[in-house]
Amino acid sequence: MRDFRVRTAQTVKAHETGRFCDDEECKGELFDSIINFGENLPQDELEQGFTNGESADLCVVMGTSC
């Protein structure tokens, strides 16, 4: 169990978590990695997915949008 809220954004398309990196040299703001309905996948990840899918012998698909 987490001892913190994963997401504190007030709007659907906001990705701020309200948390910061633990690395003392960074301390950058952390964002979630969720792709909400109406948002596009990042182009690099989308292209890599197509490339991997074309070379796969088997694709197992899970999720509510199947």
PDB file of N, CA, C and O in Angstrom:
ATOM      1  N   MET A   1       0.835  -1.176   0.000  1.00  0.00           N
ATOM      2  CA  MET A   1       0.000   0.000   0.000  1.00  0.00           C
ATOM      3  C   MET A   1       0.885   1.247   0.000  1.00  0.00           C
ATOM      4  O   MET A   1       1.906   1.307   0.685  1.00  0.00           O
ATOM      5  N   ARG A   2       0.467   2.233  -0.782  1.00  0.00           N
ATOM      6  CA  ARG A   2       1.195   3.501  -0.799  1.00  0.00           C
ATOM      7  C   ARG A   2       0.764   4.351   0.396  1.00  0.00           C
ATOM      8  O   ARG A   2      -0.387   4.302   0.829  1.00  0.00           O
ATOM      9  N   ASP A   3       1.703   5.122   0.914  1.00  0.00           N
ATOM     10  CA  ASP A   3       1.373   6.025   2.008  1.00  0.00           C
ATOM     11  C   ASP A   3       1.172   7.453   1.497  1.00  0.00           C
ATOM     12  O   ASP A   3       1.311   8.421   2.244  1.00  0.00           O
ATOM     13  N   PHE A   4       0.839   7.562   0.197  1.00  0.00           N
ATOM     14  CA  PHE A   4       0.613   8.862  -0.406  1.00  0.00           C
ATOM     15  C   PHE A   4      -0.395   8.706  -1.528  1.00  0.00           C
ATOM     16  O   PHE A   4      -0.607   7.603  -2.031  1.00  0.00           O
ATOM     17  N   ARG A   5      -1.018   9.810  -1.923  1.00  0.00           N
ATOM     18  CA  ARG A   5      -1.925   9.800  -3.071  1.00  0.00           C
ATOM     19  C   ARG A   5      -1.089   9.745  -4.333  1.00  0.00           C
ATOM     20  O   ARG A   5      -0.085  10.448  -4.445  1.00  0.00           O
ATOM     21  N   VAL A   6      -1.487   8.925  -5.272  1.00  0.00           N
ATOM     22  CA  VAL A   6      -0.744   8.791  -6.519  1.00  0.00           C
ATOM     23  C   VAL A   6      -0.942  10.027  -7.387  1.00  0.00           C
ATOM     24  O   VAL A   6      -0.024  10.442  -8.094  1.00  0.00           O
ATOM     25  N   ARG A   7      -2.105  10.604  -7.341  1.00  0.00           N
ATOM     26  CA  ARG A   7      -2.437  11.705  -8.231  1.00  0.00           C
ATOM     27  C   ARG A   7      -3.190  12.768  -7.455  1.00  0.00           C
ATOM     28  O   ARG A   7      -4.154  12.468  -6.751  1.00  0.00           O
ATOM     29  N   THR A   8      -2.746  14.023  -7.586  1.00  0.00           N
ATOM     30  CA  THR A   8      -3.410  15.109  -6.879  1.00  0.00           C
ATOM     31  C   THR A   8      -3.966  16.156  -7.838  1.00  0.00           C
ATOM     32  O   THR A   8      -4.525  17.158  -7.390  1.00  0.00           O
ATOM     33  N   ALA A   9      -3.825  15.948  -9.158  1.00  0.00           N
ATOM     34  CA  ALA A   9      -4.297  16.916 -10.145  1.00  0.00           C
ATOM     35  C   ALA A   9      -5.803  17.115  -9.993  1.00  0.00           C
ATOM     36  O   ALA A   9      -6.535  16.188  -9.644  1.00  0.00           O
ATOM     37  N   GLN A  10      -6.244  18.320 -10.257  1.00  0.00           N
ATOM     38  CA  GLN A  10      -7.650  18.654 -10.100  1.00  0.00           C
ATOM     39  C   GLN A  10      -8.459  18.503 -11.386  1.00  0.00           C
ATOM     40  O   GLN A  10      -9.689  18.506 -11.343  1.00  0.00           O
ATOM     41  N   THR A  11      -7.789  18.372 -12.520  1.00  0.00           N
ATOM     42  CA  THR A  11      -8.488  18.211 -13.792  1.00  0.00           C
ATOM     43  C   THR A  11      -8.063  16.903 -14.446  1.00  0.00           C
ATOM     44  O   THR A  11      -7.007  16.357 -14.127  1.00  0.00           O
ATOM     45  N   VAL A  12      -8.886  16.406 -15.360  1.00  0.00           N
ATOM     46  CA  VAL A  12      -8.647  15.099 -15.984  1.00  0.00           C
ATOM     47  C   VAL A  12      -7.332  15.054 -16.748  1.00  0.00           C
ATOM     48  O   VAL A  12      -6.604  14.065 -16.660  1.00  0.00           O
ATOM     49  N   LYS A  13      -7.016  16.096 -17.490  1.00  0.00           N
ATOM     50  CA  LYS A  13      -5.840  16.046 -18.360  1.00  0.00           C
ATOM     51  C   LYS A  13      -4.575  16.592 -17.707  1.00  0.00           C
ATOM     52  O   LYS A  13      -3.538  16.680 -18.365  1.00  0.00           O
ATOM     53  N   ALA A  14      -4.637  16.957 -16.445  1.00  0.00           N
ATOM     54  CA  ALA A  14      -3.443  17.397 -15.722  1.00  0.00           C
ATOM     55  C   ALA A  14      -2.714  16.159 -15.201  1.00  0.00           C
ATOM     56  O   ALA A  14      -3.352  15.241 -14.686  1.00  0.00           O
ATOM     57  N   HIS A  15      -1.411  16.125 -15.326  1.00  0.00           N
ATOM     58  CA  HIS A  15      -0.659  14.927 -14.962  1.00  0.00           C
ATOM     59  C   HIS A  15       0.279  15.126 -13.773  1.00  0.00           C
ATOM     60  O   HIS A  15       1.105  14.257 -13.492  1.00  0.00           O
ATOM     61  N   GLU A  16       0.166  16.249 -13.072  1.00  0.00           N
ATOM     62  CA  GLU A  16       0.998  16.471 -11.905  1.00  0.00           C
ATOM     63  C   GLU A  16       0.585  15.510 -10.785  1.00  0.00           C
ATOM     64  O   GLU A  16      -0.601  15.243 -10.590  1.00  0.00           O
ATOM     65  N   THR A  17       1.569  15.000 -10.060  1.00  0.00           N
ATOM     66  CA  THR A  17       1.262  14.099  -8.945  1.00  0.00           C
ATOM     67  C   THR A  17       1.329  14.818  -7.604  1.00  0.00           C
ATOM     68  O   THR A  17       0.846  14.299  -6.598  1.00  0.00           O
ATOM     69  N   GLY A  18       1.925  16.006  -7.582  1.00  0.00           N
ATOM     70  CA  GLY A  18       2.114  16.697  -6.322  1.00  0.00           C
ATOM     71  C   GLY A  18       3.343  16.213  -5.573  1.00  0.00           C
ATOM     72  O   GLY A  18       3.599  16.658  -4.454  1.00  0.00           O
ATOM     73  N   ARG A  19       4.109  15.308  -6.174  1.00  0.00           N
ATOM     74  CA  ARG A  19       5.312  14.753  -5.546  1.00  0.00           C
ATOM     75  C   ARG A  19       6.540  15.205  -6.320  1.00  0.00           C
ATOM     76  O   ARG A  19       6.441  15.676  -7.452  1.00  0.00           O
ATOM     77  N   PHE A  20       7.707  15.051  -5.686  1.00  0.00           N
ATOM     78  CA  PHE A  20       8.958  15.453  -6.300  1.00  0.00           C
ATOM     79  C   PHE A  20       9.976  14.322  -6.194  1.00  0.00           C
ATOM     80  O   PHE A  20       9.884  13.469  -5.311  1.00  0.00           O
ATOM     81  N   CYS A  21      10.940  14.326  -7.099  1.00  0.00           N
ATOM     82  CA  CYS A  21      11.985  13.307  -7.151  1.00  0.00           C
ATOM     83  C   CYS A  21      12.741  13.263  -5.827  1.00  0.00           C
ATOM     84  O   CYS A  21      13.018  14.306  -5.235  1.00  0.00           O
ATOM     85  N   ASP A  22      13.075  12.064  -5.361  1.00  0.00           N
ATOM     86  CA  ASP A  22      13.808  11.888  -4.107  1.00  0.00           C
ATOM     87  C   ASP A  22      15.300  12.198  -4.239  1.00  0.00           C
ATOM     88  O   ASP A  22      15.981  12.409  -3.236  1.00  0.00           O
ATOM     89  N   ASP A  23      15.805  12.227  -5.464  1.00  0.00           N
ATOM     90  CA  ASP A  23      17.225  12.491  -5.701  1.00  0.00           C
ATOM     91  C   ASP A  23      17.539  13.935  -5.305  1.00  0.00           C
ATOM     92  O   ASP A  23      16.928  14.869  -5.825  1.00  0.00           O
ATOM     93  N   GLU A  24      18.475  14.115  -4.401  1.00  0.00           N
ATOM     94  CA  GLU A  24      18.830  15.449  -3.897  1.00  0.00           C
ATOM     95  C   GLU A  24      19.291  16.386  -5.004  1.00  0.00           C
ATOM     96  O   GLU A  24      19.104  17.598  -4.899  1.00  0.00           O
ATOM     97  N   GLU A  25      19.892  15.848  -6.066  1.00  0.00           N
ATOM     98  CA  GLU A  25      20.383  16.684  -7.165  1.00  0.00           C
ATOM     99  C   GLU A  25      19.283  17.023  -8.167  1.00  0.00           C
ATOM    100  O   GLU A  25      19.469  17.897  -9.015  1.00  0.00           O
ATOM    101  N   CYS A  26      18.161  16.355  -8.082  1.00  0.00           N
ATOM    102  CA  CYS A  26      17.086  16.562  -9.050  1.00  0.00           C
ATOM    103  C   CYS A  26      15.942  17.374  -8.444  1.00  0.00           C
ATOM    104  O   CYS A  26      15.730  18.534  -8.797  1.00  0.00           O
ATOM    105  N   LYS A  27      15.215  16.746  -7.531  1.00  0.00           N
ATOM    106  CA  LYS A  27      14.041  17.338  -6.892  1.00  0.00           C
ATOM    107  C   LYS A  27      12.995  17.832  -7.895  1.00  0.00           C
ATOM    108  O   LYS A  27      12.202  18.722  -7.587  1.00  0.00           O
ATOM    109  N   GLY A  28      13.000  17.241  -9.110  1.00  0.00           N
ATOM    110  CA  GLY A  28      12.048  17.629 -10.141  1.00  0.00           C
ATOM    111  C   GLY A  28      10.640  17.149  -9.830  1.00  0.00           C
ATOM    112  O   GLY A  28      10.452  16.184  -9.088  1.00  0.00           O
ATOM    113  N   GLU A  29       9.652  17.828 -10.402  1.00  0.00           N
ATOM    114  CA  GLU A  29       8.254  17.460 -10.214  1.00  0.00           C
ATOM    115  C   GLU A  29       7.966  16.143 -10.924  1.00  0.00           C
ATOM    116  O   GLU A  29       8.434  15.929 -12.042  1.00  0.00           O
ATOM    117  N   LEU A  30       7.198  15.257 -10.284  1.00  0.00           N
ATOM    118  CA  LEU A  30       6.841  13.970 -10.873  1.00  0.00           C
ATOM    119  C   LEU A  30       5.450  14.044 -11.495  1.00  0.00           C
ATOM    120  O   LEU A  30       4.547  14.686 -10.960  1.00  0.00           O
ATOM    121  N   PHE A  31       5.298  13.377 -12.630  1.00  0.00           N
ATOM    122  CA  PHE A  31       4.042  13.349 -13.361  1.00  0.00           C
ATOM    123  C   PHE A  31       3.609  11.902 -13.538  1.00  0.00           C
ATOM    124  O   PHE A  31       4.450  11.004 -13.579  1.00  0.00           O
ATOM    125  N   ASP A  32       2.288  11.664 -13.644  1.00  0.00           N
ATOM    126  CA  ASP A  32       1.810  10.307 -13.893  1.00  0.00           C
ATOM    127  C   ASP A  32       2.061   9.939 -15.355  1.00  0.00           C
ATOM    128  O   ASP A  32       2.389  10.797 -16.174  1.00  0.00           O
ATOM    129  N   SER A  33       1.906   8.682 -15.664  1.00  0.00           N
ATOM    130  CA  SER A  33       2.147   8.201 -17.021  1.00  0.00           C
ATOM    131  C   SER A  33       0.864   7.698 -17.677  1.00  0.00           C
ATOM    132  O   SER A  33       0.919   6.923 -18.632  1.00  0.00           O
ATOM    133  N   ILE A  34      -0.273   8.127 -17.180  1.00  0.00           N
ATOM    134  CA  ILE A  34      -1.570   7.706 -17.687  1.00  0.00           C
ATOM    135  C   ILE A  34      -1.887   8.435 -18.983  1.00  0.00           C
ATOM    136  O   ILE A  34      -1.644   9.636 -19.102  1.00  0.00           O
ATOM    137  N   ILE A  35      -2.431   7.707 -19.953  1.00  0.00           N
ATOM    138  CA  ILE A  35      -2.936   8.324 -21.175  1.00  0.00           C
ATOM    139  C   ILE A  35      -4.459   8.354 -21.029  1.00  0.00           C
ATOM    140  O   ILE A  35      -5.109   7.309 -21.048  1.00  0.00           O
ATOM    141  N   ASN A  36      -5.013   9.532 -20.886  1.00  0.00           N
ATOM    142  CA  ASN A  36      -6.458   9.683 -20.715  1.00  0.00           C
ATOM    143  C   ASN A  36      -7.166   9.647 -22.062  1.00  0.00           C
ATOM    144  O   ASN A  36      -6.544   9.882 -23.098  1.00  0.00           O
ATOM    145  N   PHE A  37      -8.459   9.355 -22.053  1.00  0.00           N
ATOM    146  CA  PHE A  37      -9.251   9.400 -23.275  1.00  0.00           C
ATOM    147  C   PHE A  37      -9.126  10.785 -23.890  1.00  0.00           C
ATOM    148  O   PHE A  37      -9.209  11.793 -23.188  1.00  0.00           O
ATOM    149  N   GLY A  38      -8.929  10.832 -25.188  1.00  0.00           N
ATOM    150  CA  GLY A  38      -8.792  12.102 -25.891  1.00  0.00           C
ATOM    151  C   GLY A  38      -7.365  12.585 -25.998  1.00  0.00           C
ATOM    152  O   GLY A  38      -7.103  13.582 -26.670  1.00  0.00           O
ATOM    153  N   GLU A  39      -6.423  11.896 -25.344  1.00  0.00           N
ATOM    154  CA  GLU A  39      -5.011  12.258 -25.444  1.00  0.00           C
ATOM    155  C   GLU A  39      -4.316  11.295 -26.398  1.00  0.00           C
ATOM    156  O   GLU A  39      -4.672  10.119 -26.473  1.00  0.00           O
ATOM    157  N   ASN A  40      -3.341  11.790 -27.114  1.00  0.00           N
ATOM    158  CA  ASN A  40      -2.577  10.953 -28.026  1.00  0.00           C
ATOM    159  C   ASN A  40      -1.428  10.274 -27.291  1.00  0.00           C
ATOM    160  O   ASN A  40      -0.883  10.812 -26.328  1.00  0.00           O
ATOM    161  N   LEU A  41      -1.072   9.080 -27.764  1.00  0.00           N
ATOM    162  CA  LEU A  41       0.122   8.418 -27.252  1.00  0.00           C
ATOM    163  C   LEU A  41       1.346   9.194 -27.709  1.00  0.00           C
ATOM    164  O   LEU A  41       1.319   9.803 -28.779  1.00  0.00           O
ATOM    165  N   PRO A  42       2.430   9.189 -26.916  1.00  0.00           N
ATOM    166  CA  PRO A  42       3.665   9.817 -27.379  1.00  0.00           C
ATOM    167  C   PRO A  42       4.140   9.130 -28.665  1.00  0.00           C
ATOM    168  O   PRO A  42       4.116   7.902 -28.750  1.00  0.00           O
ATOM    169  N   GLN A  43       4.566   9.899 -29.653  1.00  0.00           N
ATOM    170  CA  GLN A  43       4.898   9.379 -30.981  1.00  0.00           C
ATOM    171  C   GLN A  43       5.958   8.278 -30.938  1.00  0.00           C
ATOM    172  O   GLN A  43       5.804   7.259 -31.612  1.00  0.00           O
ATOM    173  N   ASP A  44       7.034   8.461 -30.159  1.00  0.00           N
ATOM    174  CA  ASP A  44       8.096   7.449 -30.103  1.00  0.00           C
ATOM    175  C   ASP A  44       7.577   6.119 -29.585  1.00  0.00           C
ATOM    176  O   ASP A  44       7.884   5.069 -30.150  1.00  0.00           O
ATOM    177  N   GLU A  45       6.792   6.156 -28.515  1.00  0.00           N
ATOM    178  CA  GLU A  45       6.254   4.924 -27.945  1.00  0.00           C
ATOM    179  C   GLU A  45       5.273   4.258 -28.896  1.00  0.00           C
ATOM    180  O   GLU A  45       5.237   3.031 -28.989  1.00  0.00           O
ATOM    181  N   LEU A  46       4.474   5.056 -29.606  1.00  0.00           N
ATOM    182  CA  LEU A  46       3.527   4.507 -30.567  1.00  0.00           C
ATOM    183  C   LEU A  46       4.263   3.777 -31.695  1.00  0.00           C
ATOM    184  O   LEU A  46       3.900   2.657 -32.053  1.00  0.00           O
ATOM    185  N   GLU A  47       5.285   4.406 -32.245  1.00  0.00           N
ATOM    186  CA  GLU A  47       6.058   3.784 -33.325  1.00  0.00           C
ATOM    187  C   GLU A  47       6.770   2.523 -32.847  1.00  0.00           C
ATOM    188  O   GLU A  47       6.823   1.527 -33.569  1.00  0.00           O
ATOM    189  N   GLN A  48       7.321   2.563 -31.623  1.00  0.00           N
ATOM    190  CA  GLN A  48       7.986   1.380 -31.076  1.00  0.00           C
ATOM    191  C   GLN A  48       6.981   0.249 -30.867  1.00  0.00           C
ATOM    192  O   GLN A  48       7.311  -0.917 -31.082  1.00  0.00           O
ATOM    193  N   GLY A  49       5.777   0.579 -30.456  1.00  0.00           N
ATOM    194  CA  GLY A  49       4.739  -0.434 -30.292  1.00  0.00           C
ATOM    195  C   GLY A  49       4.382  -1.119 -31.595  1.00  0.00           C
ATOM    196  O   GLY A  49       4.239  -2.341 -31.635  1.00  0.00           O
ATOM    197  N   PHE A  50       4.236  -0.339 -32.671  1.00  0.00           N
ATOM    198  CA  PHE A  50       3.958  -0.933 -33.979  1.00  0.00           C
ATOM    199  C   PHE A  50       5.105  -1.819 -34.438  1.00  0.00           C
ATOM    200  O   PHE A  50       4.880  -2.909 -34.964  1.00  0.00           O
ATOM    201  N   THR A  51       6.331  -1.356 -34.241  1.00  0.00           N
ATOM    202  CA  THR A  51       7.509  -2.144 -34.633  1.00  0.00           C
ATOM    203  C   THR A  51       7.557  -3.461 -33.866  1.00  0.00           C
ATOM    204  O   THR A  51       7.769  -4.519 -34.459  1.00  0.00           O
ATOM    205  N   ASN A  52       7.362  -3.401 -32.559  1.00  0.00           N
ATOM    206  CA  ASN A  52       7.383  -4.624 -31.747  1.00  0.00           C
ATOM    207  C   ASN A  52       6.224  -5.547 -32.105  1.00  0.00           C
ATOM    208  O   ASN A  52       6.397  -6.765 -32.144  1.00  0.00           O
ATOM    209  N   GLY A  53       5.049  -4.987 -32.365  1.00  0.00           N
ATOM    210  CA  GLY A  53       3.886  -5.796 -32.728  1.00  0.00           C
ATOM    211  C   GLY A  53       4.084  -6.543 -34.031  1.00  0.00           C
ATOM    212  O   GLY A  53       3.658  -7.690 -34.167  1.00  0.00           O
ATOM    213  N   GLU A  54       4.732  -5.895 -34.993  1.00  0.00           N
ATOM    214  CA  GLU A  54       4.971  -6.540 -36.291  1.00  0.00           C
ATOM    215  C   GLU A  54       5.934  -7.717 -36.179  1.00  0.00           C
ATOM    216  O   GLU A  54       5.850  -8.660 -36.966  1.00  0.00           O
ATOM    217  N   SER A  55       6.850  -7.672 -35.211  1.00  0.00           N
ATOM    218  CA  SER A  55       7.835  -8.748 -35.083  1.00  0.00           C
ATOM    219  C   SER A  55       7.427  -9.807 -34.059  1.00  0.00           C
ATOM    220  O   SER A  55       8.126 -10.808 -33.905  1.00  0.00           O
ATOM    221  N   ALA A  56       6.318  -9.607 -33.363  1.00  0.00           N
ATOM    222  CA  ALA A  56       5.894 -10.539 -32.312  1.00  0.00           C
ATOM    223  C   ALA A  56       5.219 -11.770 -32.896  1.00  0.00           C
ATOM    224  O   ALA A  56       4.537 -11.695 -33.918  1.00  0.00           O
ATOM    225  N   ASP A  57       5.416 -12.898 -32.236  1.00  0.00           N
ATOM    226  CA  ASP A  57       4.718 -14.132 -32.596  1.00  0.00           C
ATOM    227  C   ASP A  57       3.344 -14.196 -31.935  1.00  0.00           C
ATOM    228  O   ASP A  57       2.446 -14.875 -32.432  1.00  0.00           O
ATOM    229  N   LEU A  58       3.182 -13.503 -30.835  1.00  0.00           N
ATOM    230  CA  LEU A  58       1.938 -13.531 -30.077  1.00  0.00           C
ATOM    231  C   LEU A  58       1.751 -12.178 -29.394  1.00  0.00           C
ATOM    232  O   LEU A  58       2.694 -11.630 -28.824  1.00  0.00           O
ATOM    233  N   CYS A  59       0.530 -11.641 -29.452  1.00  0.00           N
ATOM    234  CA  CYS A  59       0.197 -10.412 -28.751  1.00  0.00           C
ATOM    235  C   CYS A  59      -0.926 -10.718 -27.768  1.00  0.00           C
ATOM    236  O   CYS A  59      -1.980 -11.212 -28.170  1.00  0.00           O
ATOM    237  N   VAL A  60      -0.716 -10.435 -26.497  1.00  0.00           N
ATOM    238  CA  VAL A  60      -1.731 -10.606 -25.472  1.00  0.00           C
ATOM    239  C   VAL A  60      -2.260  -9.202 -25.160  1.00  0.00           C
ATOM    240  O   VAL A  60      -1.499  -8.325 -24.751  1.00  0.00           O
ATOM    241  N   VAL A  61      -3.556  -8.997 -25.354  1.00  0.00           N
ATOM    242  CA  VAL A  61      -4.157  -7.681 -25.171  1.00  0.00           C
ATOM    243  C   VAL A  61      -5.029  -7.706 -23.922  1.00  0.00           C
ATOM    244  O   VAL A  61      -5.877  -8.584 -23.765  1.00  0.00           O
ATOM    245  N   MET A  62      -4.816  -6.735 -23.033  1.00  0.00           N
ATOM    246  CA  MET A  62      -5.603  -6.647 -21.808  1.00  0.00           C
ATOM    247  C   MET A  62      -6.052  -5.204 -21.620  1.00  0.00           C
ATOM    248  O   MET A  62      -5.328  -4.275 -21.976  1.00  0.00           O
ATOM    249  N   GLY A  63      -7.205  -5.021 -21.079  1.00  0.00           N
ATOM    250  CA  GLY A  63      -7.672  -3.678 -20.784  1.00  0.00           C
ATOM    251  C   GLY A  63      -9.141  -3.524 -21.096  1.00  0.00           C
ATOM    252  O   GLY A  63      -9.766  -4.425 -21.655  1.00  0.00           O
ATOM    253  N   THR A  64      -9.686  -2.386 -20.736  1.00  0.00           N
ATOM    254  CA  THR A  64     -11.105  -2.165 -20.890  1.00  0.00           C
ATOM    255  C   THR A  64     -11.473  -1.663 -22.270  1.00  0.00           C
ATOM    256  O   THR A  64     -12.653  -1.660 -22.619  1.00  0.00           O
ATOM    257  N   SER A  65     -10.504  -1.238 -23.068  1.00  0.00           N
ATOM    258  CA  SER A  65     -10.785  -0.679 -24.389  1.00  0.00           C
ATOM    259  C   SER A  65     -10.624  -1.707 -25.504  1.00  0.00           C
ATOM    260  O   SER A  65     -10.619  -1.340 -26.680  1.00  0.00           O
ATOM    261  N   CYS A  66     -10.494  -2.968 -25.162  1.00  0.00           N
ATOM    262  CA  CYS A  66     -10.304  -4.002 -26.182  1.00  0.00           C
ATOM    263  C   CYS A  66     -11.538  -4.132 -27.024  1.00  0.00           C
ATOM    264  O   CYS A  66     -11.576  -4.953 -27.941  1.00  0.00           O
TER     265      CYS A  66
END
